[in-house]
Each structure stands twice: as structure tokens, then as C-alpha cells.
């Protein structure tokens, strides 16, 4: 007597295969993220502080040098006309000092903003790469792209000498002195003979 048995049903292991595939995908994503973090590791707080310092060290000494030169020229110009200790002279020296303070603060703020701009660029590049890495799960390609982008960000910010910051103050003084010499109001020091009539040049 022959006994026949029903064929066995193959075990459904599709769920296990899917889990393994997802685990492998996640491993590749983790590997890609590690490559991104390694490529951008030099861009830490110290790097951004260095960007700020490099900018400040280049520009602030120029501001200081121009101020010293302008103050010397202004002092000589005011001394030559007896205005150094006058109210008009003090006003011009005050204007020069105020502009110096403003320019120094401005360049210090630009250095701070530049460092923050670089920080934002780095964060944006990393976030784009993280998204690409999650989508592709291709750590080799992501690693190459991360190295390329990180390298392109390492270029130093461009810098160039600044123009005359205080020329307007010096020109104003020269105009005032010339105006008085020509008989107009100028600084109103009384050192030169005034012209009469409506034509008066007032220097503020």
C-alpha cells in the first residue's frame, strides 16, 4: 500500500530578506555619513575663529594706520591756522575719532559675519550630502563628493587693501581753511578777513 503525502510549502523568508537588505542599507548610510563627517572635520569652531581673526588681522591694522595718518595731517592743518585748540578744531577731531570708531566696529563686524557665512556654507554642504547619502546609500560616491566639496571650501577669503577712509574729514578741513582764506566763513576763526554779502561758505 502506497502512502502519498502533500508537498511541503516553502518557508516565506521575504520579511527576513527585507530586514537584511535594510540593515545593509543602513550600514552603508552610516559609512557614508562617517565619510562626510571626516571630510568636514577640519571645519570646527577653531577654523571659524581663524577665519574671523584672519580678516580682522588684515583690515583692522589698515584702519588704525589710516586713522593715525589722518589725525597727524588734521592736527598739522589745524595747528597751521591756529585752530587746533579751538572749538572748530575740536569738532573736526571729534568727527575723525567718531568715524574711526565706526570704521573699526564695521570691519570687526564684517569679520564676525564672514566667519558665520563660512559656518553656514559648511552646514549647508553637509546637510545636502547627508540627504544625498540617505537617498543613494552609496558610501564610496558620497565619500568622493564630500572630499571634493570640503576641499572647495578651504580657499581663504579674498582680501584687498581698503581705500581712504578719512579723506572726507581731511577734505572738509581743507575746504574750511581755504574758504576762510578766500574771505568766506569757513570755520569762523576770525584769522582771515571776511567777505561781506550773501556769499558765505559754511563748513560743518
Residue, then its C-alpha position, 0 to 999 in steps of 0.5 A: x500500500x502506497x502512502x502519498x503525502x502533500x508537498x511541503x510549502x516553502x518557508x516565506x523568508x521575504x520579511x527576513x530578506x527585507x530586514x537584511x537588505x535594510x540593515x545593509x542599507x543602513x550600514x552603508x548610510x552610516x559609512x557614508x555619513x562617517x565619510x562626510x563627517x571626516x571630510x568636514x572635520x577640519x571645519x570646527x569652531x577653531x577654523x571659524x575663529x581663524x577665519x574671523x581673526x584672519x580678516x580682522x588681522x588684515x583690515x583692522x591694522x589698515x584702519x588704525x594706520x589710516x586713522x593715525x595718518x589722518x589725525x597727524x595731517x588734521x592736527x598739522x592743518x589745524x595747528x597751521x591756522x591756529x585752530x587746533x585748540x579751538x572749538x572748530x578744531x575740536x569738532x573736526x577731531x571729534x568727527x575723525x575719532x567718531x568715524x574711526x570708531x565706526x570704521x573699526x566696529x564695521x570691519x570687526x563686524x564684517x569679520x564676525x559675519x564672514x566667519x558665520x557665512x563660512x559656518x553656514x556654507x559648511x552646514x549647508x554642504x553637509x546637510x545636502x550630502x547627508x540627504x544625498x547619502x540617505x537617498x543613494x546609500x552609496x558610501x564610496x560616491x558620497x565619500x568622493x563628493x564630500x572630499x571634493x566639496x570640503x576641499x572647495x571650501x578651504x580657499x581663504x577669503x579674498x582680501x584687498x587693501x581698503x581705500x581712504x577712509x578719512x579723506x572726507x574729514x581731511x577734505x572738509x578741513x581743507x575746504x574750511x581753511x581755504x574758504x576762510x582764506x578766500x574771505x568766506x566763513x569757513x570755520x569762523x576763526x576770525x584769522x582771515x578777513x571776511x567777505x561781506x554779502x550773501x556769499x558765505x561758505x559754511x563748513x560743518 
